[in-house]
Amino acid sequence: MAKEKAVGIGVIGFGTIGTGVVKVLQRNADVIERRLGFPLRLVRVVDLDLETDRGVDLGDVRFDSDSDSLIEDPAVDIVIELIGGYDVAKQMILRSIEAGKHVVTANKALLALHGKEIFDAARKRGVDVAFEASVAGGIPILRSLREGLAANHIESVYGIMNGTTNYVLTQMEATGEDFDVVVKRAQELGYAEADPSFDLDGVDAAHKLTLLVAMAFGADLTYKDISTEGIRGLTPVDFAAAAEFGYRIKLLGIAKAHRGPDGEESIEARVHPTLIPKTSLLANVDGAMNAVAVCGDAVGPTLFYGAGAGELPTASAVVGDLIEIAREVRRGAAGRVAPLSYLPHELSPRPILPLDDIVGRAYLRFSALDRPGALAHISGILGDHDIGIESVSQTGQGGDGESVPVLMQTDPVRESVLREALDEIERLSDLSAPTRLIRIEEEL
């Protein structure tokens, strides 16, 4: 029996993930061909750095810096974009689409901002854009939402979506070390970039949540619509207090569907540090691992756990997309499943529930001067706003003129009311530093 013609692959970006893709294609060529019935053939690799030894042998694969030539090469059926960023990556993807190439990307930042334009271009040209690796690395969460859970009304999607911040939080809790010390170690170990701002400030998680919200709820939005807060400003005191109260601190992306009395659906979408019960499954996701929970009306709660980053886990997702598209190439068809699960004309702007309207419990850390009346002044203002205090503790003795942490848990309260009270408390002379607010989520 004659061997079927290979589907040709071109890789733009030969960094960590690009190297991993080549390794997986070479290592697992046999099993991939047995699953497809034909081989995937790496035709070309493009990168600006042609000198660094990546530890893989490209053999007769053409390796240069000419992305335009790769895109126009008739032997390349699928282009993999792995350079990241916005402008250059966007132009390369759009040029590939215009040239009739299918595209695989791991670029969540680009899709979270310009996904609509890219997907529209692909639909008009009759090609596919796949992006499983853009959210949670090797965890097949997007394919699960797009296909496996397609029968459900999705009620909520939430989880730990950034390995860098999860590593930092886990280490701060375990060692009692300060934020800057742990971040530096994360950089030395390769868990954090030289400039880790996107991770530490929650932007990376917001990019990923944008895609999840679109796929779960059919909502047309960008990451700028998502309320986002990072992990800077957390201290060892916060982790000790969380443990005392029965919680752990995690940076969560949270999205929920809300239906109002008039039947109109709004979307709650936010990224911020969160106290979650020690007994929850998410609380026990440590180190650089990721986990995403999805609750559907038919399936109930589900949890997807695994490596959210790294050379081979992310490459696993990229090659999984290659295999899916290669099947479509062989059939001569594209668009078997809409990239964002919903048909393009069904994606629409949805009202985003303002953070001020969310009701929940909160942890508060006040830096109060150790003097008579300070706690009473704070409690009095909270009481004036009808904010109940579930528990309160003070750690240490500050001495005359020094401050001590005063730690509180509130009863459920509307965020706007809590913010009004905190604004008033901030004007007290009893405080020596801004108050830290961490939201508490019980039912995850």
N, C-alpha and C positions, 0 to 999 in steps of 0.2 A: 504493500500500500504506500503510495507516494506521500512524502512528508509535506504537510501544509506549510505555506509560506509564513515566515515570521512577521510579527508586527514590530515595526521599528520604533525605537525610543531615543529621544534626545534629552539630555539633562543640562539645564542652565543653572549653574551654581554648584561648585564642587567643594563645598565646605563640609561640615560635620554630617549633615543630613544627606547631602549628595553622595558623600563617601559611603554612608550606610546603605543607600539605595543600590549603589554598585555592588557592594558586598552581598546584599540579599539576592539580587538578580543572579550573581555568579554562584553563590552557595546553594541556592534553592532552584536553580534552573530546571532540574529534572522534575521536581514535584510540581512546579508551576506549569510545565509543559504537559504533564499528565493530567492536570486539572483543566487546562484549556484545550488540549488537543493540538496545540501548535506552540512554537516557542516565542518568547519575547526576546528581541535582539537589541542590545545597546549599540546604537549606531554612532552617536556623537556625544561629547561632553564639552561644555564651554565654561570657562572661568577666567577671570583676570589674572589670577595667580597660576602660572604654568610651571613653577619651580618646586613648590612644597611637595614633599613625599607624603602621600596620603596612606601608604601602606597597602595599596591595591594595584594589581597589574591590569592595565587597560588593554593590553594586547594590541590588536589592530584597530581598536576604537579610535576614531579621530578626536584629538584633544587640542583645542585652540581657544582663542578669545573672541571668535566671530559668531555672535549670537544671531545676527541677521542671516548669515549663511545657513546656520542650523535650522532656523525657522522656515527657510525657503527650500530646504533639502527635501526632495520627493521621497527619499528613503525613510524620513522621520514621520511616523503617523501620530505619535503622542509626544507633546512637549511637557517636560516637568520643570516648573519654575521654583527654584529654591534659593533665590538671592535675597528675598525679604524686602522690606521697605515699601514705599508707596509709588513714587512717580516712575522710576525705571522699570520696576516689576510690572506695574499696570500697563505700560506701553508694550512690554514684551508679551504679556498675555494677550492684549488686544491685537497685536500684530500676528501672533500665532493663530488666534481665532480667525482673523481675516484671511490667513493663508490656508484655512480649512483644516487646521490641526486641532485635535483634542488636547485638553490641558489638564494637568494635575498640579496642584499647588498646596503648600502648607502655610500660606500667607494669610493668617487670620486678620492681621491689622488691615491689610488691603481690602479684604472682602467685607470686613465690618464697616468700612467707609465707602467703598465703591462697588460692592457686590452686585447691586441692582444693574449698574451699567454693564458690568462684565457678563452677568448671566443673560441679559437682554441681547447682547452682541452674540453670545454663543447660540442662543435659541434661533436668532435670525439666520445665522450661518449654518445651522444644522450640526453643531458639534457639542461635545460634552465638556463641562468643567467639573472636576472632582476635587474634594478638599478635606477628606477625612482626617488627615494629619494636622489640620489647623486647630483642632480642639482636642485636648487631652491625649496628645501623642498617639500611643499605640492602642488606646481604648476605642473600640468601634461604636462610639456613642452616636455619631451623626447617621451612620447607616442604620442603626437601631431605631432612631427617631423617624428616619425617612421611610423605612420599610417595615421593620419588625413591629413597631408600635403604631403603625399607620391607622389601625382600626379604632384607636382611642381618641377621646377628647383628653388632651393632656391638661392636667390640673396644676402641676408644678414641676419645675426643673431647678435643681440647686446642687451645689457641690464645691469641692476643692479643685480649682481649675488651674492653679499655678504652682509648680513644684518648688520654685525658688522661695516663695513666701512660706510655703508649708514647711520647708526645711528650716528656715529661720525661726519660725514660731515653735517648731518642735525642739530645736536646740536651746532657745531661750528658756523654755519651760524646763528642760532636762538639766541644764547647767546653771541657771540663775544668772547667766551673763547678760551684759547690756547689749542692746540692739546693734550698735556699731561693731562690737567685737565679733558677734555672730555673722554679720553681713560680710565682714572681711574674710572670715574663715570660709564662708560659702563661695566667695570669689576665688580663694586659693584652691578650693576643691573642684572648681568648675561648675558649681551649681548656680552661680550668679555671674552676670556679665560685668565687664569693667564699669559700665554705667547701668546699674540695675533699676533705674527709675521706673521704667514701664512695669516691672514686676512689683516693686515695693509700693508703688503708688496705686496699684490695682488696675492700671490701664490694660495690661495684658488679659487679665480675667474679664474685664468689660468687653474687650474685643470678642472673646470666646462666647460670653453670655449673649452678645448680639446675635450671633449665628444660631445659638440654641433657641433663643426667643422666636426668631423667624421660623425655625423648623417646628417648634412645638406649638406655636399659636398663630402662625400665618401673619405675623406682625412685620410691617415694613418700617424699620428704624435703623439708626446708626448708633455706634457706641456712645456718641455724645448725648444721646437721650437717656443714658443709664446713670443714675446717681452712683458715684464712685468715690471710695475712700480707701487709702492704703493702710499699711501697718506701721508707718513711722509714728513715733511717740509712745509706743507701748513700752512698759518697763517691767522689770522682774516682779515688782509689787502686784501688777495686774495678773500675772500668771499664778502667783501665790494666792491671791484673792479668789481667782477662778477655781483653783483646786479646793480651797476651803468651802466655797459655795457649791461644789459638785459639778463644775464645768471645765471645759478646755476651750482655748481660744483658737479659732480657725478663720482664715480669710475665705469667705464664701461669696459665690455668685448665686443670687436668689431670684427666681422668677416665678410668679404665680398669676393665675387667671382669676379675675373677680367679675362677677356678674351683678349689676345693679338692679334695683327694683323695676326699672324700665326695660330690663333685659339686655341693656348695652354692656358689652364686655370691655373691661379695662385690664391693663397689664401692669403688674408690680415687677419692677426690674431694678436690682441694686447690687452693688459690690461693696463689702465692708468687713472689717473684723467682727466676729460674732462669737458670743459665748454659747456653746451647745453642750447638752448633758454628756457627762463622761460615758454613760451607758449607750449612747447612740453609736451606730456603725461608723458614721463620718468622723466622730471624735477620735476613733482609733486608726485613722489614716495618717501615718507619720512620715517624716523624712520628705523626700522629693516626690512621693507618690501622689496620684490624683484619684478622685472618685466623684462620680456624678450620679445623683439620684433622680429618677423620673417617676412621677405618679400619674397613672392614667385611670380613667373612670372604669375601664373594663379589666385591665391587667392588675391594677393596684400598684403598690410601691415596688420599684426595681432599683438595683444599685449596680453601677458599672465601676470597676476598680482596676487600677493598673498603673504602669509607668506613663507619666504624662509628658515626658520629654526624653531626650537622649538619642544617640545615633541610630541604634537598631530598632528600638520601639517605634520611633517616628517613621523610620524607613519602612517598617512593617506596614504601617497605614498607607504610605505612599504607594508601595508596590501592590497592596490590596486594591487601591484605586486603579492602578495600571491594569490589573487583571480584569476588573469590572469593565473598564472602557474597551480593552482589547476584545472582549466578547462582542461588544457592540460594533467595533470596527469590522470584525469578521462577518457579522450579520449584515453589514452595510446600513446600520441604523444608529440613531442617537436619540437621546432624550427619553429613554425608557422610563425613567423616574425623574420628576422635576428636582433640580438641585437642592431647593429649599423645602422639599416635601410637598408643599402646596403648589398648585398650578400658578404660573406667574400672575395671571389676572386676579387670582384670589388673595394675593399678598396685598395688604392694605395698611395704611397708618392706623394704629390703635391708640386710644387715649392711654397715656402712661400715668399710673396712680402716683401723685406727688408723694415724696417721702414724708412730708408734713402730715399726710392723711393716714399714715400707717400707725396702727395701734399695737403696742407690745411692751414687754418689760425691758428694763435697761439697767446696766451696771454703771455706776458713777464713781470716779475717783477725784476727790477734792484735795488740793494741797492747802490745808488750813493752818493758820498760825495757832500754836498751842497756847491758847489763852481762854479765859472764861467767856462763855457766851457764843463762841464761834459756831459750834455745832447747832446750838439753838437757833442762831440766825439762819443757817442753811435750811434746817428742818422747817423753820417757820415759813420761809418763802415757798418751799415745796408744798406745805400744807395750805397756804393761801391759794395755790393753783389746784387744789384737790388731788395732789399726787401722793399716793400712799407709799410708805416705806416698808418694804418687806423685811429687810435686815440692814444693820449698820455695824461697822466695826472701825476701830482706830488702831493703827499699828505703831507702836513705839511711843516714846515721849520726846517731844521736840525741845523742851526747855524754853526759857524766856526768849521770845522773839523769833523762835525757829518754827518751821512748819512740819506737820505730820500728815500722812495720807489718811483721809477719812473715806471709807469705802461703803457704798450703799447699793442695794438692789431695790428697784422700784416695783410697785404693782403695775399692771398694764396701764398704759397712758398713751394718748395721742401724741405723736412726735412734735407737732406744732406747739402743744401746751407745754411739753417738757422743754422745748427750746426757749419759750418765753420765760419760763422759770429760771433756766440756766443763764440767760442773758441778764436777768435781775441779780442772780447770785454773783455773777462775774463782777458786778459793781461794788460788792462788799469789800471793805478793807481787811476782812478776815482771811482772804485768799492770797497766796503768794505765787500762783501759777494758774494757767487755764485749766478748766475741768476736762477730764477725759470721759467721754461717753462711749460705751460699747453696748450694742444691742444684744438682747438675749432671744434666742429662738428655741422654743421647747419642742414643738411638734415638727420634727424633720424626719 
